[in-house]
Amino acid sequence: MRVFQIEGDWGMANLRLAERPQPEPGPGEVLVRMKASSLNYRDLVVPDRGYGRYTGTLPLIPVSDGVGEVAAVGPDVRRVGPGDRVCPTYFQNWICGEPDLERLTGSLGGPIDGTMAEYMCLPEDGVVKAPAHLTDLEAATLPCAALTAWSALVTRSNTRPGDRVLVQGCGGVALFAVAFAKVLGAHVTVITSSDERVARVKAMGADATINYRAVPEWAKATQAITGGQGYDLILELGGEKTLPQSLRCVRPGGTLAMIGVLSGSTMTTPLGLIVTRQVRLQGVTVGNRDGFEAMLRAIEQHRIKPVVDRVFAFGELKEALAYLKSGAQFGKICIAH
């Protein structure tokens, strides 16, 4: 079967098309014929061994997210059957409960082989049934980006109707966050980089928007939006350059959901604002299978449709990663198998 794998040595230059034997499912395992994959920022980090020893060993099949059809099952499988359409879970070992080291280091696409393969053999506990109303490309976007947004809003923050939520950017996590926050009854502000993106995210239901290129001091601009009260929850995706402004516009007792470090990973902000305003700094890294299935019920109930920006062919993985690195996307970048 065809796979993309990092081989020989780490580095994007060593990401190559290759052949591997097709796996066979053993007891408690399912064989999935992959239909589509989608990219996340971590897929730019993994080829350079950006997570250290937790990245895995070579050769490694990258990319964590995808969807496929169950082609065969091993003995004693009960959760799914042949013909079911399923998404692999991002954390294969995190079914429920709180995170621990074992649960957080069992992720697909590093250290476990990921979705850029024609077939995957996975434990039955490591897959969930995909929503029927979504296309393969749409369903492929769910395991990491969607669940990260859901965990930030629901599992770790308990967002309620009337809450004020600020979302940074228009990438995959951000647009899922807008959709989920509106379903939860929150007031949503989005900061983004162009008037075109402002118009598109308003069409998705954003209540307020700020073009941060036109208004670099966007924290000041939010004062009018929140009546000076600040935000109950901010989805912090920028990191180093955005965190100082986020701290100036979160309400006392509010939450900063730390999700991404797209502008840098160094803490350069005065920590006193966190202490004196009793701000909660909550790290969010995807979530467990129970959370995934709760999110899927909400997606099905409200007929939520992911935003797919651009689709690449299986052999165009490097081109897709280059497009991801450019930051030009609005929503998710997908790979058709």
ABEGO torsion letter per residue (X at the ends): XBBBBBBGBBEAAABBBBBBBBBBBBBGBBBBBBABBBBBAAAAAAAAGAAEAAAEBOBBBBEABBBBBBABBBBGBAABBBGBBBBBBABAABABEBBBAAAAABBBGOABBBABBABBBBBAAABBBBBAABBAAAAAAAAAAAAAAAAAAAAAAGBBBGBBBBBBEABAAAAAAAAAAAAAGBBBBBBBABAAAAAAAAAAGBABBBBAAABABAAAAAAAAAGGAEBABBBBAAEAAAAAAAAAABBBGBBBBBABAAAEABBABBAAAAAAAGBBBBBBBEEBAAAAAAAAAAAAAAGBBBBBABBBBAAAAAAAAAAAAAGABBEBBBBBX
